Amino acid sequence: MEADMSKEINFMVGGEAGQGVQTIGFILAKTMSRAGLEVFADQDYESRVRGGHNFFRVRAGNSELLSLSEKLDVLIAIDQNTVENHQQEVNDDGVTIFDHDKLKTEGKKVNSLSIRLEKIADDITSNKLMANSVAIGAAVAVGGYKFEFLKEVIKEQFAHLGQDIVDSNIKAASAGYDHAMKSKPEFIRDPIKPRKSNHKMLLTGNEAIALGAMVAGCKFISAYPMTPASSIMEYMAEKESEFNMIVIQPEDEIAAINMAVGAGYAGVRAMTATSGDGFALMTEGYGLAGCTETPVVIVIAQRPGPAVGLPTRTEQGELGFVIYGGSGEFPRAVLAPRTIEDAFYTTVKAFNLAEIYQIPVVILTDQHLASSYQTVTKFDLHKVKIDRGQLITDKEMRNITDYKRHKFTDSGISPRMIPMSGGPLVVTDSDEHDEAGHMIEDAAIRTRMMLKRMKKIESLKKETAGCRLHSRRNAKVTLIGWGSTYGAIMEAASLLERDNLNVNVLQLNELWPFPVDAVTSALNTTKTGIVIENNITGQLSKLITAETGIKCANSIHKFDGRPFSPSYIVKEVKKEVV
């Protein structure tokens, strides 16, 4: 029935850096959320303060959205580049909003809502800078939504700038809304009605990670700003006093991880956040945490490399780096959230694993997940369980006279005492050491200590043994992905099903220790596996072969710095199997 069909509307705003593209996009996304719709919004921006070409896509609908759309219903063009680059993406019944005093449309015939944005803003508010609010008002009108939704969002967005600014933006937006309603009523759509009341949060992946860390009890983060991880530290800095945390920006990434490891050694739940190039500087500290068995959480928000690469783009190029990085061999866990909601719960789990097994835990995300917005159901805090592992209590401490920080145990996990807490002296060393933590050169002790540390992996495998297989009847192909590709792959599978090509989807979000048995079982459900990942060398493909012996002959790679879209995956899958 028509009422049960999924519907959506897709907006894009494009312009130069410095023209307010992100602000317009965020206000549109939040307005659609307030209207009760599900939202997925992604940003494409260049590594510059002014100029270049940036755009912000907002996809809104009455069912859950986990990926971007390449087709547009409403295009807000702030500059000529946006018209030229994206006009062809607008649907035949779509609308392009632009200032006809400054821009012109050309090529494809479009439904043009040409508004004198700056003149209207100047007439209404005596400030041409309010032109963007005029455009937002027009876009909301085209969508068919009540102005009140936008009005409330504007109040929240500009409240910190004072009432005069709030009032001026509301007046400008109202003028744009009224102009669209009166001048082009044929462009006004019937609004998409929510299927149910939507009281969801609108979050980015980085905000979800920051919230997960705070709920998990993180009290220390040291990080050097590096796109796309920077906003984790920035968000937590805003909440520093409220959550009784310490947020430090040291001189570089080397200091950042060493401070986080030091805080972990002192008994504090600690983390750092960076990207691949920053993690290259952190690998010695990574190994320090492994050798000293110190819990620490490291967020690596991937961007294209090598070196500085494309600072504001997305890629999945660090999987092998974090699994095998660092000098020597030591246990670690690598988790890769699938969605923004998953990022929250994955972060909580990362802190628990770090302390239970006394290891470094990596949360491997990327620019696409880090910077995209999604409507997310309020997190269920009843699911949040804090497990600090074998932490010696104050009462137990009074009965210990000969404490061995790296005591040999059957599990490989040594009872952990907090240094300077009133008990025996706690000793460790970054050189190889004995049970008491004193450095050694003895071959037999070295062998036992390596076996002790690596023994943790067997228990750790049971904690990270899962992968998610979405099965479809009579599927002959399994699409395999990891991390943020989940949304695009799942939607691609649904599109393929409409074309009578049923596929299974295997998505990994806990990559190390590698879930050998679960992946082997999943891959044996179909004859063909196609690995889909944002890198050129097929890092997950190689990992699957190395760990399971199964070779996935087919793969789809994307390494241009842009995320997968469902339509792109559908096109490439059909090349492989049709």
N, C-alpha and C positions, 0 to 999 in steps of 0.2 A: 504494500500500500504506500501511497505517496508520503503519508505522515511518518513512515518508518525509514524513508530513504535518507541517507547521509547527504547533507548539503554543506557548502562552504563558500566563503568569499575570500579572495586574495588581494591584498594591497601591496604596493611597493612605493617607497619614497626614495628618490635618488637625487644626488647633488654632490658638490665638492665638500671635502672636509672643512669644517668651520661654518657650514651653512645650516646647521641644526638638523641634519638628517637623523641622527640617533634619537634626538628629543622627539621629533615628529613620530618616528617609528614606535618608540616606547609608549607615547601617549595613545596612539592608535591601538597598539596591542592591549594596553590596560583598559581602554574604552570598550573594546570587544569583549574582554574578560568580564567587565562590569555589566555588559549586556547579557551575560549568562552563557557566552560561547566558550568552547574549547579553543585554545590558541597555541600555535607554534610560530615563533618569530626568529629569524636568523639575520645576522649582520654580515655584510661584506664591505670591508674598509681597508684603505691603503695605509701604509706606515708613514704618514705625514700629518702635520698639524693643519696645513692649509692646502687646498687644491686637490688634484686627483679626482677619482670617481668612486664614490661610496654609495651603497644602497642598503636599505633595511626592508626585509620582506615580512609581512604579517599575514599568516594564514589562520582563518577563524572558521569554525563550523560547529555542528551539533553532535559530533562524535569525536572521540579522542584523536588528537593529531600529534604525531611523533617525528615528522619530517617536513621538508620544504616542498613547495610546488613551483614548477617552472612556468606555469600559466598565470596570467594576471587578470583581475577584474577591474581594479582601480590603480592607475599609475599617477603618482604625484611627481611631476618633473620640476625640480628647482633650477636645473641648468639644461643647456642644450645637449650635453653629453648623454643625459638620461633619456631624452627623446630618441636620440640616434641609436643608443645601445639597447633600449628595452621596448621600444614601440612595437616591435614584431612579436613580443611576448604577450601583448594584450589580446584577450579573447575578442571575437568579432562583436560581441555585445558589451565589451568592456568600455571603460571611460578613462581618458587621459586628462588630468587636471594640470593646467599650466598658466603662467602669466603671459598673455598674448602681447603685452608691451615689450617683453624681453625675449620670448622664445617663439619658435614656429614648429609645427608638425609637418612632416613630409613623408613621402613613400607610401606606406600602407594607409589605406583609408581608415580613419579612427573616429570614434565618437569623442569629440573634443569639448571639454568643459573649460573654455578659455575665460579666465577671470583676471581682471586687473588687480592682482593680489596686493601689490605694493600700494597702489592708489587707494584701494578700499581701506587698507590698514592705516594709511596716512590720514584719510578722511575721518575715520572712526576714532583713531587713538592718537593722531599726530605723531605716529612712530612707524616708519616703514618696516622696522624689524619685526613687527607683529604680522607680517605677510604670511609667515608659516602657519600661524594660528588660523588665518583665513582659509588656507588650503586644508588644514585638518577639519575644520567645520564643514567644508564642501565635501570632503571624502566621507565623513560620517553621514551626511545627508544622502549621498548616493547609495550608501549601504542601507538606507531606510531606517536608521536607528534614531531614537529620541535624543535630543540635544542634552537632556539632563545627565545622561551617562558621561558625555564629554565634559560637561560643566564641572562635575564633581572631580573628575580626574585632573582637570586644569587647576582647580583649587589646591589639590594635593601637590601637584608638580611644582607650582610656583609659590607656594605659601611662604617659603623661606626668603623670598625676595620682597615680600611686603604686599599689602592689600592693593596698592595702586597697580602693581604689575599683574596681580591676579585679575583685577577688574578689567584691565586693558586687554589681556589675552582672551577673557571670556567675551568681551564685546567684539573683538576681531573674529573669533571663531563663530560667534552667532551671526555676524554679517556674512561670512562665507557660507554658513549653513543655509541662511535665508536666500542668498543669491542662487545657490544650486537648486533649492526647492522651487523657486519662482521662475528662473530663467530656463531651466531644462527639466521640467517635471517628467519628461519621457525617460530620463536617465535614472530616475529614482527607483530602486529595487524594493521588492517586498523583503522585509528583514527576515533573516533566518531565525527561527524560534528555537530556543534551547529545549532539549528533550526533558530536562529536569532542572531544578534550581541549582545554580552553580555558585558555590562559595569557595572557589579554589584560589590558591596563591598563584602569583605570576612570578616565576623565579628563573634565573640563569643556572647553569650547571655549577659555576663557581660559587654562587650564593648558597646552593644546596650543600656543597662540600663544606663551606664555612659553617653553616648551621649544624651539619652533622658533627663537625669537629667540636663545636661548642656544647652540643647536647652530650657528646661522648666524654666531656670533661677535659678537653684540651685547655691547658692553662698557659701555654707558651708557644708562640710561633715566631720564628726568625726567618726572614726571606728578603732577597734582593729583587726589586721589581723587574719582571720579565714577562712580556706579553706571551701567551694569554693567561698566565697564572696570577698576575698582579692583583686582580680584583679580589682574590681570596684574602690576602693580607689587608687590603683596603677595607673590605667589609668587616673583618674582625677588629680592625683598629677602631672603627666607629662604635663597636660594642665592647671595647676593652674594659672600661670601668664597670659597665653593667654586668659583665660576666666574670669580673675579677681575673682578667687575663693579662699577660705581658706580650705585647706585640713590638718586635724590634726589626728595624731595617739596618743591617750591618753594612760594612763596606763592600762586600762581594759575596758570591755564592759559597765560597770556601768557608768563610766565617759563618754564614747562615747555617750550613749543615753541622758544623762543629759546635755551634751554640745549641742547636736542637738536640744533638747527641748528648751534650753536657747536661742539658736540662732533663733528658730522659734518664741519664745515669743518676741524677739527683732525686729521681722519683716522681717527676712531673710528666704528665702526658704532654708530649711535645711534637711539633711538626715543622716542616718547611715546605715551600712551594716554589716551583721553577718551571722552565721548559728544557728541551733537550740540550741546548747549548750551555745553559746554566748547570744542568746535571753533569755535563762533562767535567766541570770543575769540582763537582761534589763527590766524585767516585772514590776518592781516598777516604772521605768521611763516611761514605756508604760502607766501605770495608771496615772502618773503625767500629761502626755499630755492629757489624757482623762478628768481628773478632772479640769484642768486649761483651757481646750478648746484651746490647743495650736496645731497648725498644724505642723506635722512632718511626713516624709516618712521613713519607715523602710524596708530595703531589707533583706529578710531571704532566703539565698540560702541553701536549705536543704541537709543534708547528713545523713547517717544512725546513729541512736542513739541506746540505751540511752547513756548518758554521751558523751565521746569523740567519741565513736562508730567507724565507718570506715571513717576517715577524708577525703579521696579522692574518696569516692564512692557516689552513688546517692540513694535517697529515697524520698518518699512523706509522711513523718511521723509527720509533724507539723501542719496539717490543723486544727485539734481540738485545739491545743495549742494556735494558734494565734487568733482563733475566740473567745475562752473562757478564754484566759490567762489574767493575771493581776488581782489585788485585786478589788473586787466589780464589778459593771456593768457600762459600758460606751460605747457610740457608736464608732465604728471603721469600716473601709472598708478593705476588703482583696481581692487582685487582683492576678491572677496567669497566667502569659503570656503563650500562646500556642507555639509560635515560636520565633525565634530571632528577626524577624521584629516586631512581636507583642510586644516584650519586650520594644522596643523603644517607641511606641505610648502609651503603658500601663503606662510607667514611667511618661510621660507628663501628662496623666490623673490623676495619683496618686497625683502629686503636686497640680493640680487644685482642686481635691476633698478635699485634706487636708486643703486648705485655704478657700474654699467655705463653708465647714461645720465645720471648726476649730476642726479637729479631727486627730488622728494618722491614717495613711494609710499604710498597709503592702503590699509589693510586694513579693509574695511567689513564689520563683523559686527553682531550685535544681541543683545539680552538672552536670547533663546531659545537661540541657539547658545552664547553666552558662559557661561551658567549651567547648562545641561543637562549631564548625565553620559551617557557612552556607553562600552561596552567597545570598545577599540581594539587592533588588532594592533600588536605591538611595532614601532616605527618602523624602517624600513630605512635605516640611516645610510650605506649605500653609494649611496643615491640623493641624498645631500646633497653638492652641489658648491658650493664657494665661488668666486665670480668677482668680483674687486674692480675689474674694468674697466681703463681706461687709467691705472693708477697708476704713476707714475715711480719706478723703483727707485733705491736709493742709488748704484749704479754709474752709471746713466744721469744722475743728478743732477750728478755731478762734471764732466760735459762740457757742462752748460748754463750759459750766462752771461747770456742775455737771455730770461728766462722770461715767457711770456704766459699767465696763468691762463685767459683766455677766447679763446684763439687760434681764428681762423676755420679750420674744417676741412670737408672734403667731407661728413662724417657729422654735423657739428654738435657732436660730442663732442670736447672739448679734453683733451689729456693733463693729468693731475692730479698736483700736487705737494703734499706735506704741509707746511704752514707750520712754520717754526722747526725744520726737520729738518737743517739744515746746508747747504742749498743756497741758491739765489737767493731774494730776497724774493718772497713770495706776496701779491698784492694783489687785492682785490675790493671791490665797493661795492653798496649797495642802491639807489643812484641808477643810472640807465643808465650804462654804462661802455664803454670801448674794450677791445681785446684784452688790454691790460696790466692791466685792472681799474680804471683811473682814470675818474672820472665825466666825462661829456661832455654837450653839448647839440646836437651835430652831427646833422643829419637823416639824412645818408647812413650814418653809422656806426650810428645807431639802427636804421635799416632793416636793415642787414646783421646786426646782433646779434639782432634779433627773428627773422629768417629762420634764422640759425644755431641758435638754441634750438629753434625749432619744427620744424626739419629732423629732429630726433631722433625725432619721432613716426612717421615712415615706417619706421624700423628697429624701433622699439618695437612697432609693429603686428604684426610678424612674431613677436615674443616672446609676445604676448597675443592671438593670432588664434584661439584655440580656444574652442569651446563644445561641450557634450556633447548629442548627439541620441540618445535611446533610441527605436528604431523598433519598431512592431508591425505585423504583416501586416494589410493592408486598413484601416489607420487613416485616418479622415477628419478627425480633429481633432488639433491639437497643443497640449498644455498647456505654457505658457511660464512660467518662474520664474527667480529669481536668489537666490543666497545660501542662507540656512538653510531656505527652503521646500522644498528638494530632497527630503528624506526623506518629508514628507507628500505631496508630489505623486507621487513614485514609487509609494508604497503605494496612493494613490488610483487610479493607472493600473492597478495589478494588480486592485483591487476592481472597477473598471469593466469590465475584461476578463472577469471572472467573470459580469458581467451582459451579456455579448456586445456591449460598446461598447469597441472597441479605439481607443486614443489613443496618439500619440507624446508624448514628453516632451523639451522643449528647456530645458536648465538652463544659465544663465550664471554663471560665477564669475570671469571676467576681463572687466570691463565697460568699461574705458577704457584705451587707445584702443578704440573699439567695434569688435567683429569683424564688420564689415559683410557681407563675402562669405559667411562661415560661417553667419550668421544668415539671410541672404537665401535661401541654398540650403536650409537646414533648414525654413524657413517655406513654401517652395514644394512641400514633400512632401505637404501636405494642403490642403484648401480653407479650413479654419477654424482660427484661432489664438485661444486663450483665455489671457490673461495673468493670472497669479495672484500678487498681491503684498500685503504688509502696509502699505498706505497708502491714502489716499482719492483722490489725484489721478491715479494711474496713471503713476508716474514712468518705469517701464521701458517701458510702452506708448508714451509720448511719445518716449522715446529711440529706440525701434525705428523709429517713423515718421520722426523727424527724420533718422536716419542711413541708413535703407534705402528710405524712401518707401512702405513697406508699412504699411497701417493695420490694426491688430488690433481688429475691431469688438467683440469680446467680452472681458470682463474680470471677474475676481472679486477684490473688495477686502475687506480686513478691517483695521479700524483701532480696535478696542476695547482694544488693549493686550495681547491674547491671541494665541498662535500658531495657525496652521492645524492642524487635525487631518485625517487622511485622510477620515474620514466626512463632515466638513463640505465638503470639496472635492468629493467624489462627489455630494453632494446639490445643490451649486450648479452643477456641470457638467451634471447631468441637466436642470436648469431651462433651461440655455442650448441644449442640443442634442437633447433627447428630445421 
